Each structure stands twice: as C-alpha cells, then as structure tokens.
Amino acid sequence: MAYAPIPIDVLKTRLRIDVDADDVILTTLCIAAGEMIEKELGIGLLSQTRTAKIVDFNRFVPPVQPCSSITSVTYTDSSGATITMPSADWYVDQTQEMLALEFLAKPEFKEGTFPTVTYTAGFTTVPHALQQAIVAMVGAWYANPDATSPIALSDVPLAMKYILSAYSHRGPLR
C-alpha cells in the first residue's frame, strides 16, 4: 500500500491536530496502520486489481477480500504459449461468505509454471469502523513514537480489536 487510506485532513481533524508540521509523519503512520490492518485481516482497504498464482485448477478463494470480481485466468501451456482461459471454463461461486473461483476445465499447463488469476478486491471506500481503527493506531503511535517511555505503554483499546475481528476474513476454517 503506497497510499494513505484516510485523507490527511480527515485524520488530523479526528486526532484534533491543527498544525501542518507533522503531516509527513501522520501520512506515514496512516499508511503503516493501513498496511498492518490489511495484512492482519486479509483485506484490501481500497479496491485494486490484483493477481495471484495458483497451484492447480482447484477451488480458489482470493487471498485478499472482499473480492468483487474475477477478471481472467491465464496459464502457460506445454508449448510455452500464454493462454487466457475462456470464461466458460470457470465460474464465480458466491454462495459462501467469500467469493471463490471454481473451474469446469482443468487444462494441462507447463511444468514449473503456475496459472495466474487476476481479480479485483478491496473496499470501494474504507468502512468507517476501519477508519476508526486506523485513527486509533495512528493516535497511539503519534503520541508514543518510542518503544520505551517514562510512562507505562498500553495496548490500543479493546474496541479496536473488536472492530478488526468484525472485518477479518481470516479464521480457523478459511
């Protein structure tokens, strides 16, 4: 992620910061908070086109959610040519909580290569609850930039853990 998931002016308003001197620091902290949330939850804060390699033509659940569409499936055939799999050979299963790709055909592909799925995943706008989690993280980091402090450091409030668990696309069965 190379973008701030919350505009700097909104972040500063929510943190009650009215000086511009720390805009670069706040932007960096905002990007870092967004990256950590994405990695922890397996989500995309903003919608982007992504690719993933698959091992075989078996059921595939994109690693980043929420997934809105599958764009294409490509593979290298035994002659070395790149083939785009016809959409008639696969379908999108939306019967479960997370979108999945199912294959009707399982073509042979060149050994040592991996089929590639191109898909679109992420929120079209960052949900307000996740914005609050980012604000909480940035606020905690901004107020306590060092790993040590003369005062006792504490975890970000449990409310943030609740917000993150509500949006998590990872779990024991996923």
VOBA-1610 file (N, C-alpha, C; in pm, whole numbers, padded with zeros to 5 digits, always signed):
BEGIN
Met+00086-00117+00000Met+00000+00000+00000Met+00091+00123+00000Ala+00074+00207-00097Ala+00155+00329-00102Ala+00064+00452-00092Tyr-00051+00436-00038Tyr-00146+00545-00027Tyr-00198+00551+00116Ala-00238+00668+00158Ala-00298+00683+00290Ala-00446+00648+00277Pro-00494+00550+00355Pro-00634+00509+00343Pro-00733+00612+00396Ile-00683+00713+00468Ile-00766+00823+00516Ile-00696+00953+00474Pro-00770+01047+00414Pro-00707+01175+00378Pro-00648+01243+00502Ile-00533+01306+00484Ile-00461+01366+00597Ile-00546+01469+00671Asp-00627+01547+00599Asp-00708+01647+00667Asp-00814+01582+00757Val-00870+01470+00711Val-00967+01397+00793Val-00897+01337+00915Leu-00781+01278+00895Leu-00705+01218+01004Leu-00671+01324+01110Lys-00623+01438+01065Lys-00586+01545+01160Lys-00708+01596+01236Thr-00820+01607+01170Thr-00943+01651+01238Thr-00983+01551+01346Arg-00979+01423+01312Arg-01020+01321+01408Arg-00923+01309+01526Leu-00794+01342+01501Leu-00695+01338+01609Leu-00681+01474+01679Arg-00757+01571+01632Arg-00753+01707+01688Arg-00612+01767+01679Ile-00551+01753+01563Ile-00419+01811+01536Ile-00440+01925+01437Asp-00395+02044+01473Asp-00420+02159+01386Asp-00293+02224+01331Val-00181+02154+01337Val-00057+02206+01279Val-00019+02120+01158Asp+00052+02182+01065Asp+00091+02111+00944Asp+00231+02051+00951Ala+00306+02081+01054Ala+00446+02040+01063Ala+00465+01888+01060Asp+00368+01813+01111Asp+00382+01667+01119Asp+00303+01592+01012Asp+00262+01659+00905Asp+00182+01593+00801Asp+00251+01471+00741Val+00382+01481+00717Val+00455+01367+00659Val+00456+01250+00756Ile+00480+01279+00883Ile+00478+01172+00985Ile+00341+01109+00995Leu+00237+01191+01000Leu+00100+01138+01010Leu+00063+01055+00888Thr+00103+01101+00770Thr+00075+01025+00648Thr+00146+00890+00652Thr+00273+00890+00693Thr+00348+00764+00703Thr+00284+00670+00804Leu+00243+00722+00918Leu+00177+00639+01020Leu+00043+00585+00968Cys-00028+00666+00893Cys-00156+00624+00837Cys-00136+00510+00737Ile-00035+00524+00652Ile-00005+00418+00555Ile+00035+00290+00630Ala+00120+00303+00731Ala+00164+00186+00808Ala+00047+00119+00878Ala-00043+00196+00936Ala-00161+00139+01003Ala-00248+00064+00902Gly-00267+00125+00784Gly-00345+00058+00680Gly-00281-00073+00635Glu-00149-00071+00617Glu-00078-00193+00576Glu-00092-00302+00681Met-00079-00265+00808Met-00091-00366+00914Met-00231-00425+00920Ile-00331-00342+00906Ile-00470-00390+00908Ile-00495-00482+00789Glu-00446-00444+00671Glu-00464-00529+00554Glu-00400-00666+00574Lys-00278-00668+00623Lys-00207-00795+00643Lys-00272-00879+00753Glu-00310-00816+00861Glu-00371-00887+00973Glu-00505-00950+00936Leu-00584-00878+00858Leu-00721-00923+00829Leu-00737-00991+00694Gly-00637-00979+00607Gly-00652-01038+00473Gly-00752-00962+00388Ile-00755-00830+00405Ile-00848-00747+00331Ile-00772-00642+00252Gly-00842-00579+00159Gly-00791-00463+00089Gly-00872-00343+00132Leu-00806-00241+00182Leu-00881-00124+00226Leu-00941-00047+00109Leu-00873-00048-00005Leu-00926+00017-00124Leu-00923-00081-00240Ser-01020-00072-00326Ser-01034-00163-00439Ser-00918-00148-00537Gln-00857-00262-00572Gln-00746-00265-00667Gln-00751-00394-00747Thr-00692-00391-00866Thr-00673-00512-00944Thr-00549-00582-00889Arg-00562-00711-00863Arg-00455-00790-00803Arg-00437-00919-00882Thr-00324-00985-00860Thr-00301-01115-00922Thr-00256-01214-00815Ala-00284-01340-00841Ala-00240-01446-00751Ala-00205-01568-00835Lys-00100-01635-00795Lys-00062-01762-00859Lys-00137-01874-00789Ile-00181-01972-00866Ile-00248-02088-00808Ile-00169-02213-00842Val-00179-02314-00759Val-00102-02436-00779Val-00165-02525-00885Asp-00296-02532-00886Asp-00368-02619-00978Asp-00504-02555-01004Phe-00581-02614-01089Phe-00712-02560-01120Phe-00818-02618-01025Asn-00797-02592-00896Asn-00894-02632-00794Asn-00960-02505-00740Arg-01061-02523-00657Arg-01131-02408-00598Arg-01029-02307-00545Phe-01050-02181-00579Phe-00957-02076-00539Phe-01034-01963-00471Val-00995-01933-00348Val-01050-01819-00275Val-00942-01712-00276Pro-00968-01598-00338Pro-00864-01494-00342Pro-00815-01458-00202Pro-00685-01439-00188Pro-00628-01413-00056Pro-00663-01276+00001Val-00706-01184-00085Val-00747-01051-00038Val-00898-01040-00059Gln-00968-00999+00045Gln-01112-00983+00041Gln-01147-00840+00079Pro-01263-00788+00057Pro-01369-00851-00020Pro-01336-00848-00169Cys-01360-00960-00233Cys-01332-00973-00376Cys-01461-00942-00452Ser-01454-00851-00547Ser-01574-00814-00621Ser-01585-00882-00756Ser-01471-00921-00815Ser-01480-00988-00945Ser-01350-01060-00980Ile-01365-01159-01064Ile-01251-01229-01124Ile-01243-01178-01267Thr-01126-01130-01307Thr-01110-01072-01439Thr-01064-01176-01541Ser-00961-01253-01505Ser-00910-01351-01600Ser-00829-01459-01529Val-00811-01569-01603Val-00724-01678-01560Val-00631-01707-01678Thr-00501-01701-01653Thr-00405-01730-01760Thr-00310-01840-01714Tyr-00255-01910-01810Tyr-00158-02015-01781Tyr-00067-02033-01902Thr+00044-02101-01881Thr+00137-02131-01988Thr+00118-02277-02028Asp+00087-02299-02155Asp+00066-02438-02199Asp+00200-02508-02223Ser+00194-02634-02258Ser+00317-02714-02272Ser+00410-02662-02380Ser+00358-02586-02477Ser+00444-02531-02581Ser+00507-02398-02540Gly+00468-02345-02424Gly+00523-02219-02376Gly+00437-02098-02409Ala+00323-02119-02472Ala+00234-02008-02507Ala+00148-01969-02386Thr+00125-01840-02370Thr+00038-01793-02263Thr-00106-01798-02312Ile-00188-01868-02237Ile-00328-01890-02274Ile-00418-01820-02172Thr-00517-01749-02221Thr-00621-01695-02134Thr-00736-01794-02136Met-00766-01848-02020Met-00871-01949-02009Met-01007-01885-02041Pro-01085-01948-02130Pro-01217-01893-02161Pro-01304-01888-02034Ser-01381-01782-02021Ser-01465-01768-01901Ser-01571-01878-01893Ala-01597-01946-02002Ala-01691-02058-01999Ala-01633-02178-01924Asp-01501-02178-01900Asp-01434-02288-01830Asp-01421-02266-01681Trp-01473-02153-01631Trp-01471-02126-01488Trp-01592-02042-01449Tyr-01624-02041-01321Tyr-01735-01958-01273Tyr-01703-01908-01132Val-01772-01803-01094Val-01755-01744-00962Val-01865-01795-00871Asp-01825-01854-00760Asp-01918-01906-00660Asp-01932-01804-00548Gln-02052-01750-00532Gln-02077-01652-00427Gln-02175-01705-00322Thr-02185-01838-00312Thr-02278-01896-00216Thr-02225-01892-00073Gln-02095-01879-00057Gln-02035-01870+00075Gln-02011-01723+00110Glu-01956-01701+00227Glu-01928-01564+00271Glu-01827-01496+00180Met-01729-01572+00131Met-01626-01515+00045Met-01640-01569-00097Leu-01621-01482-00193Leu-01625-01520-00333Leu-01515-01623-00361Ala-01546-01721-00444Ala-01447-01823-00481Ala-01456-01850-00631Leu-01347-01895-00685Leu-01339-01930-00826Leu-01340-02081-00839Glu-01431-02133-00920Glu-01441-02276-00946Glu-01411-02302-01094Phe-01346-02413-01121Phe-01306-02445-01257Phe-01387-02562-01312Leu-01435-02548-01434Leu-01507-02655-01503Leu-01411-02737-01587Ala-01301-02675-01627Ala-01198-02743-01706Ala-01066-02733-01632Lys-00983-02836-01648Lys-00851-02837-01584Lys-00746-02867-01691Pro-00708-02764-01765Pro-00613-02786-01874Pro-00473-02819-01823Glu-00398-02882-01908Glu-00257-02910-01877Glu-00180-02780-01891Phe-00086-02760-01800Phe-00002-02640-01811Phe+00143-02681-01794Lys+00231-02594-01840Lys+00373-02624-01842Lys+00426-02644-01700Glu+00502-02752-01683Glu+00561-02781-01553Glu+00654-02667-01511Gly+00648-02634-01384Gly+00731-02526-01332Gly+00667-02389-01344Thr+00549-02383-01402Thr+00477-02255-01412Thr+00351-02266-01327Phe+00290-02153-01302Phe+00168-02150-01221Phe+00063-02066-01292Pro-00059-02116-01299Pro-00167-02033-01353Pro-00182-01906-01268Thr-00227-01800-01332Thr-00243-01671-01265Thr-00388-01626-01273Val-00441-01586-01159Val-00577-01532-01153Val-00565-01381-01132Thr-00634-01305-01214Thr-00641-01160-01197Thr-00780-01129-01143Tyr-00785-01053-01036Tyr-00913-01024-00971Tyr-00913-00883-00912Thr-01031-00836-00881Thr-01046-00705-00817Thr-01094-00728-00675Ala-01021-00670-00579Ala-01057-00689-00439Ala-01029-00562-00360Gly-01103-00546-00254Gly-01088-00432-00165Gly-01217-00354-00157Phe-01228-00273-00056Phe-01347-00191-00038Phe-01345-00074-00137Thr-01461-00032-00185Thr-01466+00086-00271Thr-01440+00212-00189Thr-01482+00212-00064Thr-01445+00316+00031Thr-01415+00247+00164Val-01320+00301+00238Val-01281+00240+00365Val-01398+00254+00463Pro-01448+00142+00518Pro-01559+00149+00613Pro-01522+00237+00734His-01621+00306+00787His-01598+00398+00898His-01535+00329+01019Ala-01576+00207+01047Ala-01518+00136+01162Ala-01369+00112+01142Leu-01329+00076+01019Leu-01187+00056+00992Leu-01111+00188+00991Gln-01177+00295+00949Gln-01115+00427+00960Gln-01087+00457+01108Gln-01182+00422+01195Gln-01163+00446+01338Gln-01045+00364+01391Ala-01032+00241+01344Ala-00918+00159+01387Ala-00787+00222+01343Ile-00782+00275+01221Ile-00662+00342+01172Ile-00632+00466+01255Val-00735+00543+01283Val-00717+00663+01365Val-00662+00625+01503Ala-00717+00519+01562Ala-00670+00474+01694Ala-00523+00434+01690Met-00484+00360+01586Met-00344+00318+01574Met-00253+00438+01552Val-00290+00526+01461Val-00208+00644+01433Val-00197+00730+01558Gly-00308+00750+01628Gly-00307+00830+01750Gly-00214+00771+01855Ala-00219+00639+01872Ala-00132+00572+01970Ala+00015+00585+01930Trp+00046+00564+01803Trp+00184+00573+01757Trp+00235+00716+01762Tyr+00150+00811+01727Tyr+00190+00952+01724Tyr+00219+01003+01865Ala+00135+00960+01960Ala+00153+01004+02099Ala+00270+00933+02167Asn+00305+00812+02120Asn+00411+00730+02180Asn+00504+00679+02071Pro+00587+00766+02013Pro+00669+00723+01899Pro+00784+00630+01935Asp+00820+00621+02061Asp+00931+00537+02102Asp+00882+00405+02158Ala+00967+00305+02149Ala+00933+00174+02205Ala+00937+00178+02357Thr+01013+00270+02412Thr+01019+00284+02558Thr+00973+00424+02594Ser+00926+00437+02714Ser+00873+00565+02756Ser+00877+00572+02908Pro+00892+00692+02965Pro+00891+00701+03111Pro+00754+00667+03169Ile+00650+00669+03085Ile+00519+00628+03133Ile+00491+00488+03081Ala+00402+00419+03144Ala+00370+00282+03102Ala+00289+00286+02973Leu+00335+00209+02874Leu+00261+00197+02748Leu+00153+00091+02765Ser+00045+00108+02690Ser-00063+00009+02697Ser-00111-00021+02556Asp-00183-00131+02544Asp-00239-00168+02414Asp-00343-00065+02371Val-00367-00063+02240Val-00477+00017+02189Val-00604-00043+02248Pro-00705+00037+02280Pro-00825-00013+02347Pro-00888-00135+02279Leu-00958-00214+02359Leu-01022-00336+02309Leu-01121-00306+02197Ala-01175-00187+02192Ala-01269-00153+02086Ala-01205-00174+01949Met-01076-00145+01937Met-01009-00165+01809Met-01001-00313+01775Lys-00970-00397+01872Lys-00965-00541+01846Lys-01102-00592+01802Tyr-01208-00538+01860Tyr-01343-00577+01821Tyr-01370-00536+01677Ile-01333-00413+01640Ile-01353-00364+01504Ile-01279-00455+01406Leu-01153-00485+01436Leu-01073-00567+01344Leu-01130-00707+01330Ser-01175-00766+01440Ser-01230-00901+01431Ser-01360-00903+01350Ala-01435-00795+01354Ala-01560-00787+01278Ala-01535-00784+01127Tyr-01420-00734+01085Tyr-01389-00723+00943Tyr-01292-00830+00894Ser-01247-00917+00981Ser-01148-01018+00944Ser-01207-01119+00846His-01130-01150+00745His-01168-01255+00651His-01081-01378+00674Arg-01017-01382+00788Arg-00936-01497+00823Arg-00995-01562+00945Gly-00981-01689+00955Gly-01030-01762+01070Gly-00984-01904+01062Pro-01019-01986+01158Pro-00968-02123+01162Pro-01012-02208+01042Leu-01125-02178+00980Leu-01174-02261+00870Leu-01152-02198+00734Arg-01088-02084+00728Arg-01074-02015+00599Arg-00942-02039+00539
//
